[in-house]
């Protein structure tokens, strides 16, 4: 995963936490839900990026093993 993707996902997560907290403090349930949704979306994106990284790393390991033989 690129650094930019990690930063974007983290920013979305932090923004979601802020919205959720602001909604809680002000009693705005819609803002709270929106914040939770932002956090969830960021988490799914992060999980997807982690899967891509795992596949990439596994491919690199296979290439390395093949080159050794």
N, C-alpha and C positions, 0 to 999 in steps of 0.2 A: 504494500500500500504506500502510496506516496505521502510525503509529509503534508502536502496541501490537503489531501483527502482526510488525513487524521485531524488536521487543524479545523477543517470545515465541520467534521462530525462532532468534534469537541465543542466548537462554538455553538452548534445547534443544540447540543445537550445543555450547555450552560445557559443559553437563552431560554430553553424550555424550563429549566429549574427556576430561573428568574420570573418567568411568566406564572408558573405554578405558585410560587411564593407570593407574588404580587396579588394574584387572584385570591389566595387564602387570606391575606391581610385585608383586602378591600371587600371580601365577601362576593367576589365576582367568580361564580362557578364556571362560566364559559371560559374565562381566561385560565383558570386552573386546569380545565380539560385540555385546552389548547397547549398549555405547557407540558402536560403529561404526554400528549400526542407527539410533540416535538422531541421529547426525550426518547420515546419509544422508537420513533423514526430514526433518530440518530443511532440508537442501539442496533437496529436492524441493519443499517448501513455499515456500521462497524463490524458486525458479525459477517456480513457478506465480504467485506474487505479482508477479514481474517481468513475466510475460506479461500479466497483467491491467493493470499499469501501462502497458505498451507499447500495448495496445489503447486504453486510456483516453486516452493522449497522442495517438495517431493520430486518434482521434475528435475531440479538441479541435482538432487541426491542421486537419482537414477543416472543422469548424464555422467556424474562423477564416478559412479561405480562402473559404468560401461567403459569409460576411458582408462580405468586402472587395469582392466583385463587385456 
